[in-house]
Amino acid sequence: MYTFKETPFNFVTLAFLDSDLEREFQNDYFEKTLFQIRLALLFAAFLYSMFGILDGFVTPGIKQYTWFIRFFIVSPLLLVTFALTYTRYFRGLMRFLLFLAGFAGGAGIVVMIVIAPSPGNHLYYSGVLLCALFYFVFTPSFILASVLSWSLFAIYIFMVYFCSRISIPALLNNTSLFIAYNITGMVACYSFERYMRSDFLQRRIIHARTEELKRALLDVEMARGKAEELSQLDPLTGLFNRRQFFSVAEQELERNIRHHHCLSLIMLDIDHFKSINDTHGHCVGDTVLQEVGEKIRNTVRRSDTPCRYGGEEFAILLPETDSLAALMIGSRLQKVMEETIVETDKGPASITVSVGIATMQENAGAELDSLIEQADQALYVAKNAGRNQVRVWNPDLEIADTWRNAEKPPLTLQDESDRESCNGDNEWTR
């Protein structure tokens, strides 16, 4: 990446040392100066033709020759070049066409000087200087403008010295003025193009810095989002952590109270987890926690919020779910865990869980702490009942039995009863 203290272009030609950068500048410069080129060609054709009116007064004896140069050679060439600017070929032929049109215009004036009798030949000299002015103002290149102006100077000296009757003092005066004019024009044109190149380089650097800043901000935002996501998750199980659980639970509680929906909570605890750690080691204990977390994630619905509540205890928030639907989910979790076996170097380790369930009914003014306490009480009863049990809290502490001991047979995913809830639209997803 270039800095402004560096000079990334040739001091004489102003071309960028990097060919790709030069090509990029030429494309940019072409787009910015195309309108100027078209305007210059139209203006030049107009002036070149309008001065033909003066030919009838200044050099009436040779007006047929001057008009032929103006109206049949130079002006048509300028208009054809203008028309070509609207074609796809102009970009590649631009320098050649501009040189041809500019040289033809200047050479035409020189021919008029040579064939015009005095004092008309002296009056046409201002036309030569006007052509040089056009070169330096409207030609989109310092090198091209310089080549055109000095080419015109060379043909002027040659033609006037060998073919004209201009006096030597007048020729010396015109020559000195032409040289000074060209040098002044070169300095102005050089400064302008150098400014344009510096401006292009500055815009390019700013654009590159802006893109780098955008990418850096995007990386920071992604890192922030990742960090925020990680701060919400338990690193071992991948479930929400306790802090995120309380944040979601408070929102769900407010929403369910506002819309008069049910809200259920499952508290799940791994049975005899301490003995698993003591028998198989903490690495196996971590594996058991990961296995339980995965089973929970694959068993609950997408709308549910499972989390690792602490140690070997898990909590699952069930929005818009009544106690019947919550009992079905809890029973399914208990059964899935019961069928799970973790292989260890000391033999297979079985997993069972105790489940406590509490539900906040419609229009019930409950708080989150109360809901958690009720689910904890149900879990405590399940533990005391021999573990590997599912219990539901009720106001009279009459704990419902598991689906295994219920009068009705267990429901399956295909049963329509699986979709029952407070508002009748719970769907089970695996």
C-alpha positions in Angstrom: 0.0 0.0 0.0 1.4 3.4 -1.0 1.7 6.3 1.3 1.8 10.0 0.4 5.4 10.3 1.2 6.3 7.9 -1.6 6.3 8.8 -5.3 4.7 5.8 -7.0 4.9 7.4 -10.5 7.6 8.4 -13.0 8.7 12.0 -12.4 8.9 12.8 -16.1 6.0 10.9 -17.7 3.8 10.8 -14.6 2.9 7.2 -15.3 2.5 5.0 -12.2 5.4 2.5 -11.7 2.8 -0.2 -11.1 1.3 -1.2 -14.4 -1.9 -2.4 -12.8 -2.2 0.8 -10.9 -1.6 2.8 -14.1 -4.3 0.8 -16.0 -6.7 1.4 -13.1 -6.0 5.1 -13.2 -6.4 5.3 -17.0 -9.8 3.6 -16.7 -10.8 6.0 -14.0 -9.4 9.0 -15.8 -11.2 8.1 -19.0 -14.5 7.9 -17.3 -14.0 11.3 -15.6 -12.7 13.1 -18.8 -14.9 11.6 -21.5 -17.5 14.4 -21.2 -14.7 17.0 -21.3 -13.3 15.3 -24.5 -16.6 15.4 -26.2 -17.3 19.0 -25.3 -13.8 20.0 -26.5 -14.3 18.3 -29.8 -17.6 20.0 -30.4 -16.3 23.3 -29.3 -13.2 23.0 -31.5 -15.3 22.1 -34.5 -17.6 25.1 -33.9 -14.7 27.6 -33.5 -12.8 26.2 -36.4 -15.9 26.6 -38.6 -16.9 30.0 -37.3 -13.5 31.5 -38.0 -14.2 30.7 -41.6 -16.5 33.8 -41.6 -13.4 36.0 -40.9 -11.6 34.4 -43.8 -13.8 36.3 -46.2 -12.7 39.6 -44.7 -9.1 38.8 -43.8 -8.0 36.8 -46.8 -10.7 37.0 -49.4 -8.3 36.0 -52.2 -7.6 32.5 -50.7 -10.9 31.9 -48.9 -11.7 28.9 -51.1 -8.5 27.2 -49.8 -9.1 28.1 -46.2 -12.7 27.0 -46.3 -11.7 23.7 -47.9 -9.3 23.1 -44.9 -11.9 24.2 -42.4 -15.1 22.7 -43.7 -13.9 19.6 -45.7 -10.9 18.4 -43.6 -10.5 19.6 -40.0 -14.2 20.2 -38.9 -15.4 16.8 -40.3 -12.4 15.1 -38.7 -13.3 16.6 -35.3 -17.0 15.6 -35.7 -16.1 12.1 -36.7 -13.8 11.8 -33.7 -16.7 13.1 -31.5 -19.0 10.4 -33.0 -16.4 7.7 -32.3 -16.4 8.6 -28.6 -19.8 6.8 -28.3 -18.3 3.5 -29.6 -16.5 0.8 -27.7 -13.5 1.3 -29.9 -12.7 4.8 -28.7 -11.0 3.9 -25.5 -8.3 1.9 -27.3 -7.9 4.5 -30.1 -8.4 7.6 -28.0 -4.8 8.9 -28.0 -4.3 8.3 -31.7 -7.6 9.9 -32.7 -7.0 13.0 -30.5 -3.5 13.4 -31.8 -4.8 13.1 -35.4 -7.6 15.6 -34.9 -5.4 18.0 -32.9 -2.5 17.8 -35.3 -4.8 18.3 -38.3 -6.3 21.4 -36.7 -2.9 23.0 -36.0 -1.4 22.0 -39.3 -4.4 23.5 -41.1 -3.7 26.9 -39.5 0.0 26.7 -40.4 -0.9 26.0 -44.0 -3.2 29.1 -43.9 -0.3 31.2 -42.6 1.9 30.0 -45.5 -0.5 30.6 -48.3 -2.0 33.9 -46.9 -0.6 37.2 -48.1 0.5 39.8 -45.6 -0.9 41.0 -43.3 -3.3 38.1 -43.1 -0.5 35.6 -42.5 0.3 37.4 -39.2 -3.3 37.3 -38.1 -3.5 33.5 -38.4 -0.6 33.1 -35.9 -3.1 33.6 -33.0 -4.9 30.6 -34.4 -1.8 28.5 -33.8 -1.6 29.6 -30.2 -5.3 28.9 -29.8 -4.6 25.3 -31.0 -1.8 24.9 -28.5 -4.2 26.2 -25.7 -6.7 23.6 -26.7 -4.0 20.9 -26.4 -3.0 21.8 -22.9 -6.5 22.4 -21.6 -8.6 19.7 -23.1 -6.1 16.8 -23.9 -6.4 14.3 -21.1 -2.6 13.6 -21.0 0.4 15.7 -20.2 2.6 13.7 -22.6 0.0 13.8 -25.5 -0.5 17.6 -25.0 3.3 18.2 -25.0 3.8 16.0 -28.2 1.0 17.9 -30.0 2.2 21.3 -29.0 5.9 20.7 -29.9 4.9 18.9 -33.1 2.9 22.0 -34.1 5.8 24.2 -33.2 8.2 22.1 -35.4 5.9 22.1 -38.4 5.3 25.9 -37.9 9.0 26.6 -37.9 9.7 24.4 -40.9 6.8 25.6 -43.1 7.2 29.3 -42.3 11.0 29.3 -42.7 11.0 27.5 -46.0 7.6 28.4 -47.5 6.6 31.8 -46.2 7.7 35.4 -46.7 7.6 36.3 -43.0 10.6 38.4 -42.0 13.3 37.0 -39.7 12.6 39.4 -36.8 8.9 38.5 -37.0 9.7 34.8 -37.1 12.1 35.1 -34.1 9.4 36.9 -32.2 6.8 34.3 -33.0 9.2 31.5 -32.2 10.1 32.9 -28.8 6.5 33.5 -28.0 5.5 30.0 -29.1 8.3 28.4 -27.0 7.3 30.4 -23.9 3.6 29.5 -24.5 4.5 25.8 -24.8 6.6 25.8 -21.6 3.9 27.6 -19.7 1.3 25.2 -21.0 3.5 22.1 -20.1 4.0 23.3 -16.5 0.2 23.9 -16.1 -0.7 20.6 -17.7 1.9 18.7 -15.7 0.7 20.2 -12.5 -2.9 19.4 -13.3 -2.3 15.7 -14.2 0.0 15.2 -11.2 -2.8 16.5 -9.0 -5.3 14.2 -10.7 -3.0 11.2 -10.1 -2.4 12.1 -6.5 -6.2 12.6 -6.0 -6.8 9.2 -7.6 -4.2 7.6 -5.3 -5.6 9.2 -2.3 -9.1 8.1 -3.2 -7.8 4.6 -3.8 -6.0 4.5 -0.4 -9.1 5.8 1.4 -11.3 3.2 -0.3 -8.8 0.5 0.7 -8.7 1.7 4.3 -12.5 1.9 4.4 -12.8 -1.7 3.2 -10.2 -2.8 5.7 -12.1 -0.9 8.4 -15.4 -2.6 7.3 -13.8 -6.0 7.4 -12.3 -5.2 10.9 -15.6 -4.0 12.2 -17.3 -7.1 10.7 -14.7 -9.3 12.4 -15.2 -7.5 15.7 -19.0 -7.8 15.4 -18.7 -11.5 14.6 -16.3 -12.0 17.6 -18.6 -10.0 19.8 -21.5 -12.1 18.7 -19.5 -15.3 19.2 -18.4 -14.1 22.7 -22.0 -13.2 23.6 -23.2 -16.6 22.4 -20.5 -18.4 24.3 -21.3 -16.3 27.4 -24.9 -17.7 27.2 -23.8 -21.4 26.9 -22.5 -23.9 29.3 -19.1 -24.9 27.8 -19.5 -28.6 28.7 -23.0 -29.5 27.5 -23.6 -26.7 25.0 -26.9 -25.9 26.7 -27.8 -22.5 28.0 -26.2 -21.6 31.3 -28.0 -20.6 34.4 -27.7 -16.8 33.8 -29.2 -17.1 30.3 -31.9 -19.4 31.6 -33.1 -16.8 34.1 -33.0 -14.1 31.4 -35.2 -16.1 29.0 -37.4 -17.3 31.9 -38.2 -13.7 33.0 -39.2 -12.8 29.4 -41.4 -15.9 29.0 -43.0 -15.3 32.4 -44.0 -11.8 31.4 -45.2 -12.9 28.0 -47.3 -15.8 29.4 -48.9 -13.6 32.0 -49.7 -10.9 29.4 -51.2 -13.4 27.0 -52.8 -15.7 29.7 -50.9 -18.8 28.6 -49.5 -21.6 30.7 -45.8 -21.9 31.5 -44.2 -25.1 32.7 -40.8 -25.9 34.1 -38.9 -29.2 34.3 -36.1 -29.8 36.8 -34.0 -32.8 36.0 -31.3 -34.3 38.1 -28.9 -37.2 37.3 -29.3 -40.0 39.8 -26.2 -41.2 41.8 -23.9 -38.8 39.8 -21.4 -38.7 42.6 -20.9 -42.4 42.5 -20.3 -42.2 38.8 -17.5 -39.7 39.4 -16.1 -41.8 42.2 -16.3 -45.1 40.3 -15.3 -44.0 36.8 -13.6 -40.6 37.3 -14.5 -37.1 36.5 -13.7 -37.5 32.7 -16.5 -40.1 32.5 -18.7 -37.8 34.6 -18.1 -35.0 32.1 -19.0 -37.5 29.3 -22.3 -38.3 31.2 -23.1 -34.7 31.5 -22.5 -34.2 27.8 -24.6 -37.2 26.9 -27.5 -36.0 29.0 -27.2 -32.5 27.5 -27.4 -33.9 24.0 -30.4 -36.2 24.8 -32.2 -33.2 26.3 -31.5 -31.1 23.3 -32.7 -33.8 20.9 -35.8 -34.6 22.9 -37.4 -31.2 23.7 -39.2 -29.0 21.2 -37.6 -26.0 19.4 -39.7 -23.6 21.5 -38.4 -25.0 24.7 -35.3 -23.6 26.6 -33.1 -26.3 28.1 -30.1 -25.3 30.4 -27.6 -26.7 32.7 -28.9 -25.3 36.0 -25.9 -26.4 38.1 -23.7 -29.5 38.7 -25.7 -32.5 37.5 -29.1 -30.6 37.6 -30.8 -29.4 34.4 -33.8 -27.1 33.9 -36.1 -26.9 30.9 -38.5 -24.0 30.3 -41.7 -25.0 28.4 -43.6 -22.0 27.1 -47.4 -22.3 26.4 -47.4 -25.8 27.9 -49.8 -27.2 30.5 -49.0 -29.8 33.1 -50.3 -32.7 31.0 -48.0 -31.8 28.0 -45.1 -31.1 30.4 -45.6 -34.5 32.0 -45.4 -36.2 28.6 -42.1 -34.4 27.9 -40.7 -35.2 31.3 -41.7 -38.9 31.0 -40.1 -39.1 27.6 -36.8 -37.6 28.9 -36.8 -40.1 31.8 -37.3 -43.0 29.4 -34.6 -41.7 26.9 -32.1 -41.4 29.8 -33.0 -44.8 31.1 -32.1 -46.3 27.7 -28.8 -44.5 27.5 -25.6 -46.4 28.2 -22.1 -44.7 28.4 -19.2 -47.0 27.6 -16.2 -46.6 29.9 -12.9 -48.5 30.4 -14.4 -50.0 33.6 -17.5 -51.2 31.8 -20.8 -49.6 30.7 -22.4 -46.9 32.9 -26.1 -46.6 33.0 -27.9 -43.2 33.4 -31.2 -42.5 35.1 -32.7 -39.2 36.0 -35.3 -37.9 38.5 -37.7 -35.3 37.1 -39.8 -32.6 38.8 -42.4 -30.6 37.0 -44.3 -27.4 37.9 -46.8 -25.4 35.9 -48.0 -21.8 36.1 -51.7 -22.0 35.1 -53.6 -19.3 33.1 -54.3 -16.1 35.0 -52.3 -17.3 37.9 -50.2 -14.6 39.5 -47.0 -16.6 40.0 -43.4 -15.5 40.1 -40.4 -17.3 38.6 -38.9 -18.1 42.0 -42.2 -19.8 43.0 -42.3 -21.8 39.8 -38.7 -23.0 40.4 -39.4 -23.8 44.0 -42.4 -25.9 43.1 -40.4 -27.8 40.4 -37.7 -28.4 43.0 -40.2 -29.8 45.5 -41.5 -32.2 42.8 -37.9 -33.2 42.1 -37.3 -33.8 45.8 -40.4 -36.1 45.9 -39.2 -38.0 42.9 -35.8 -38.5 44.5 -37.3 -39.7 47.8 -39.6 -42.0 45.9 -36.6 -44.1 44.7 -35.2 -42.0 41.9 -35.7 -42.6 38.1 -39.2 -41.0 38.7 -41.3 -38.2 37.2 -43.4 -36.1 39.6 -45.7 -33.1 39.0 -46.3 -30.5 41.7 -49.9 -29.6 42.7 -51.3 -27.2 45.3 -52.1 -30.0 47.7 -48.7 -31.6 47.1 -50.5 -34.6 45.6 -47.8 -35.8 43.2 -49.0 -37.4 40.0 -47.5 -40.8 39.1 -45.5 -41.3 36.0 -47.1 -42.2 32.6 -45.8 -45.7 33.2 -48.3 -46.1 36.1 -51.1 -44.0 34.7 -54.4 -45.6 33.8 -54.1 -44.4 30.2 -51.4 -46.0 28.0 -48.4 -43.8 27.1 -48.9 -41.5 24.1 -46.7 -41.6 21.1 -45.5 -39.0 18.6 -48.3 -39.9 16.3 -51.1 -39.5 18.8 -53.2 -36.4 18.4 -53.1 -36.0 22.2 -49.3 -35.2 21.8 -50.4 -31.9 20.4 -52.5 -30.9 23.4 -51.5 -27.8 25.4 -52.9 -24.7 26.9 -53.7 -23.2 23.5 -53.7 -26.5 21.6 -50.8 -25.9 19.2 -47.8 -27.6 20.9 -45.8 -29.7 18.4 -43.2 -32.3 19.3 -40.0 -32.1 17.3 -37.0 -34.3 17.5 
